Amino acid sequence: MTGTKSSKQSGALETTGAKLPSNLKRSKTGIYQYRKVVPTDVRHIIQKSEFKESLGTDRAQALVKHAEWEAKTIKLIHDARQHLKSGDAIDNYLKAGSPRAVLKGASPTIYGHAASLYLLGLSADLERRRQGDLAGPEFHELQQAVDTMLSQVKQVLASGDSMRYQEVVKQLLHGHGYVVDASEEQWQTILYDFARAIKPGIEEMVKRQEGEITNFDASKYDAMNPGPVWLQGTQQQAQALQKPVEPPRLSDIPPLYENRLRTKEPKTRSTRLHRWGRLVDFCRDKYLSDFATKDLTSFFQKPLKRVPRRLLVDEHMQESQTGIHCRL
């Protein structure tokens, strides 16, 4: 069947016949993405379920970037598994008597670091409910526990007597290889802010006991948690793979635009997204901050000719066809 394809079809870089390598996808709007699922056995170390990165609209550049990302993620997954290979990393670290990392009391993130560890139990609690593991006497015991915890945290926030949480915070951080070097005044601030942070989590547990499950989100404290001392090297690599903060481009708009068009007819959605893709190509995927009225005026007013799709995605051909513009 491949012999029946015309030379024009086989030469078009953007046809569906041109097979993309594994983990490289192309959206309907022509944007390439690197997507790779993180294996379940190391998700708790890498702290994400999928690697996802936009690679632009140029196929040649996307292939190069894909190779770079593939090499980085393979190494990251390998390093994470090396930590697991020798057994329980926590036990090995603590049994070895390794020195603890010291957190200075003036650090503004200590309370959030401890709170993130405290609130991790909410996910496990929800899973136990899904599995039916809280049925029977344990459910009633938990009811008493959460009522007590809520009463205590309210009393702490009302009176300011937060020192009862000092051992809780110490144990949470000690389990990940940290100790806190803080004055009594600094401890007071840390513990009060810790109480404020965990109160919504305790209230969530109370709601669950009453059959009300909400989408509780404690992710705002994740940035304050550098992870266990013995895994920081691996997690720093994971952070290095995070998408760098940069101004948004025209190619970042389609996912938002597609959501806005979700109530439109399929043909209308497809047409409008296709037009935006043409605009992205025409403007060479500019930063939104650089996009001006004159760009849009030029796109609509200059003579627009039919251009083969392959010319729009081949950077070399774009450079040589400076007088040709794509049609909306």
C-alpha positions, -999 to +999 in steps of 0.1 A: +000+000+000+029+024+007+039+022-030+006+038-040+013+071-022+023+100-043+058+116-039+041+148-027+024+129+001+055+111+012+075+143+013+050+162+034+065+163+069+032+169+087+011+141+072-001+114+096+020+089+076+052+104+090+054+083+122+066+102+153+089+086+178+076+073+211+065+100+236+062+127+209+027+138+201+012+164+178-020+182+186-047+192+161-033+227+161+001+216+150+019+219+184+043+191+193+044+178+229+067+155+248+046+133+270+059+104+291+041+086+320+062+083+351+064+047+363+043+041+394+071+027+415+090+061+415+062+086+414+066+093+451+102+102+445+098+122+413+066+137+426+047+138+393+027+113+373+037+125+338+064+145+321+048+170+298+065+197+277+054+218+247+081+216+220+067+242+195+053+238+160+086+231+141+090+194+135+128+194+131+133+213+164+107+192+182+126+160+172+158+175+187+141+186+219+124+152+221+157+134+221+170+157+249+139+152+271+140+114+265+176+112+277+169+134+308+138+115+318+154+081+313+183+091+336+159+106+362+139+074+364+170+053+366+184+074+394+151+072+413+151+034+410+187+032+423+175+047+455+149+020+458+172-009+448+190-012+480+158-014+501+140+011+523+158+044+518+145+058+551+157+029+572+190+028+555+196+065+560+185+065+597+204+033+606+236+046+590+235+075+615+238+100+588+238+137+599+206+156+598+201+187+577+196+217+599+167+241+593+172+276+607+144+290+627+142+321+606+133+301+575+098+311+564+091+276+550+095+254+580+058+255+590+048+246+554+073+219+552+059+202+583+023+209+572+029+192+538+041+160+556+011+162+581-014+166+553+000+137+532-022+114+553-053+127+537-047+109+504-041+076+522-073+082+543-094+087+512-080+055+496-088+035+527-124+047+525-126+037+489-114+002+499-138+000+528-110-003+554-126+021+578-158+001+584-166-010+619-150+001+652-122+020+635-146+045+620-160+054+654-125+057+669-115+080+640-146+101+647-135+108+682-099+115+671-108+141+645-133+158+668-105+161+694-080+174+668-104+201+655-111+212+691-074+214+699-064+233+668-092+259+673-080+264+709-044+269+697-054+295+671-077+313+696-052+314+725-019+313+707-007+284+729+009+265+701+038+247+719+018+215+721+026+210+684+064+213+689+069+175+692+046+169+663+066+192+640+099+178+653+089+142+646+076+150+611+108+167+601+131+142+619+115+114+599+128+131+567+163+138+581+158+174+594+163+191+627+152+227+636+175+252+652+152+278+665+147+301+695+116+300+716+102+330+698+108+314+664+092+282+675+061+301+686+057+316+651+065+283+634+040+263+654+012+288+652+016+290+614+017+252+613-016+251+632-032+275+607-020+253+578-033+220+591-067+233+603-083+230+568-070+194+566-086+185+599-119+201+589-117+180+557-115+149+579-145+160+598-165+164+566-154+129+554-168+114+586-201+130+577-200+117+542-190+149+525-159+145+502-145+177+488-115+183+465-092+194+493-059+208+479-027+211+500-004+216+470+004+251+480+027+237+506+046+213+482+070+240+472+080+243+509+089+206+511+123+198+496+117+161+502+138+137+524+174+146+528+185+113+512+165+119+480+172+156+475+197+149+447+170+130+427+143+156+434+166+184+423+170+167+390+132+164+387+129+201+395+154+209+367+130+192+343+102+215+353+091+239+325+111+271+329+092+302+337+090+322+305+065+346+289+036+328+272+036+324+234+008+323+208+011+285+208+001+284+245-034+298+237-051+267+219-057+246+250-074+276+267-092+285+235-103+249+230-118+248+265-137+281+257-151+265+225-162+233+242-199+242+238-195+249+200-202+224+172-173+202+164-168+218+129-168+253+144-142+242+170-120+226+144-122+256+121-114+282+147-085+262+162-072+257+127-073+294+120-054+301+152-028+275+142-023+294+109-018+326+129+008+309+151+027+298+119+023+333+103+038+351+134+065+325+140+049+317+174+057+351+190+056+358+227+022+373+235+040+404+249+055+409+214+022+404+195+008+437+183-022+449+163+000+453+133+007+416+133-030+408+131-036+435+105-008+421+084-022+386+087-056+396+074-047+423+048-017+410+030-023+388-001-030+354+012-022+325-011-027+288-007+005+273+006+012+236+010+013+226+046+048+212+043+061+247+035+046+261+067+064+237+090+097+235+072+118+264+085+141+264+056+113+267+031+097+295+052+129+315+049+130+310+012+093+318+006+093+353+023+066+366+000+041+338+007+016+338+035-008+312+047-046+315+042-069+317+072 
